[in-house]
């Protein structure tokens, strides 16, 4: 066996999750031998690629689905507070990487973009209730609520151009939002890792893996030459997006049983008119229509991609049976197993509305999509917009607390009992909370090392807020955020 294909640690997939984990491990222990295998011709070309995701730094500033209404009518802000703090960990880690020159030129991957929630008619009362609930927490002290049309036009001019004056409307604004190019972060981390001895193989697809005593043995196809290779490692991480499902099943670990995946493809309307693009400089999120799934939350987003300002609206859903954009139409049917068939059927029966939504979305024409856009931008012209395919997402199906199959819309970490294998499944807000997810993997699979004083000291340098309680973070917010904010070149509001 080629010694270059033997490593203590093997990471499958060249996205932000794998590269973040590799960076943590290399910083915590530079002696570790690490190899990354990516099936495509380059890293960060699936879910981490800028056009394949919304680029929102998810911290629950504008995402209305993170603050559901309880049965008694009150607003539940618990999830929003958790996600807010998870994104702060990511910012702290990226700031550390800039300080250490692991990442260069922060404006190439993160920019300050105000986050707006915008609603009409019956949802105005919900938005005001959400505002009242969130602003009880200091993290949201600087949130603005307004129904003043002149103010709304000042914050987001496109929303008010040609707007029906009889419409009841409202928005909330947080100036401290972020737009993130996760692909740029991934590529920056990769360049640094390669300089420090990490092997990154592209066009190498892992087709099988099995446990052999203390090692995992991987079968790898070199797509350039067609040859089949073997590699082994003591620890394997599967960070291959939707491609993680079949590999996790092949691993045979007990923890993977019962899991299934449901693929959903996304589409954007992308603006081609530079004059329109220049008029908008915010991320504006709305509320999903009644009966529509959380993934359908519409948003009109300013993006910075490869140094260019862009504007897009969506997402719109379509359906195919691939688990990756570059995958096979057989991915979904071949994932059906005896242990996940019943949960899949149960989840399907419980989510008829999702099936209905997908059917409607598949048959939605461009003119229909532009009509949806006009609820945000009334004067949108069809010729200014083009349809662009976004990323492929695989939603998790697993048993809930009652043992019934349930469709999940978050991100989940699975780890083997012996800590030698871990995988990530699911979708949003995954990339935004990548650092929190990677720390969870380290706690699960490197628990002995995480208890070492030198690891604890290093992690405290990389992510100062890690392991802090919410109360501690509130008390020390300005102290802990001032350095990362300055390092990243962003000016965030104090509390």
Number of C-alpha atoms within 10 A of each C-alpha: 9 8 8 11 20 19 21 14 21 27 27 26 30 28 27 29 28 26 24 23 21 26 21 19 19 18 16 19 14 13 11 16 19 26 24 25 24 24 23 18 13 15 25 24 19 26 24 25 23 23 22 23 24 27 26 24 27 26 23 24 28 27 22 22 17 20 22 17 16 9 7 6 10 14 20 16 17 12 13 22 20 14 20 19 22 22 22 25 24 22 23 25 21 26 25 21 22 17 14 10 13 18 23 18 12 18 16 18 25 26 21 20 23 21 29 29 21 25 23 17 11 10 16 17 14 18 24 17 15 20 20 15 16 23 14 10 13 14 19 21 15 15 19 14 18 15 15 11 17 12 12 22 13 11 19 20 16 23 22 19 14 12 16 9 9 7 9 14 20 21 26 23 24 20 19 19 25 23 25 27 26 25 27 23 25 23 21 20 23 28 14 17 20 12 9 12 15 20 19 20 21 19 18 26 19 23 14 17 21 16 17 11 8 11 16 20 19 22 16 22 19 17 15 10 9 10 10 14 15 16 21 24 24 19 20 26 25 23 24 27 25 29 22 23 26 19 20 24 21 14 17 14 18 11 14 20 16 20 24 28 26 23 20 21 24 20 22 25 24 21 21 15 14 12 9 15 19 12 13 20 22 24 27 26 25 23 21 16 11 6 12 16 16 16 18 19 18 22 24 27 26 25 28 21 20 13 10 8 14 21 25 24 27 24 22 24 22 20 16 18 20 23 29 24 20 13 13 13 14 12 20 20 10 11 18 18 15 9 13 20 16 16 23 26 15 17 20 18 13 14 16 12 14 16 14 12 17 21 14 13 17 14 10 14 11 14 11 12 20 23 16 17 22 17 16 24 21 18 15 20 15 15 10 14 19 14 17 13 18 24 22 29 27 27 23 25 26 23 22 12 8 7 9 16 26 24 21 19 17 13 18 14 14 19 20 17 13 9 18 20 26 23 24 25 27 24 21 16 19 19 26 25 24 21 27 21 22 19 20 15 22 19 15 21 20 16 13 11 15 18 11 10 10 13 17 14 13 15 19 13 14 21 23 20 22 19 10 12 11 14 9 11 19 15 13 13 17 15 11 17 22 15 14 24 17 12 18 24 16 19 14 17 17 14 13
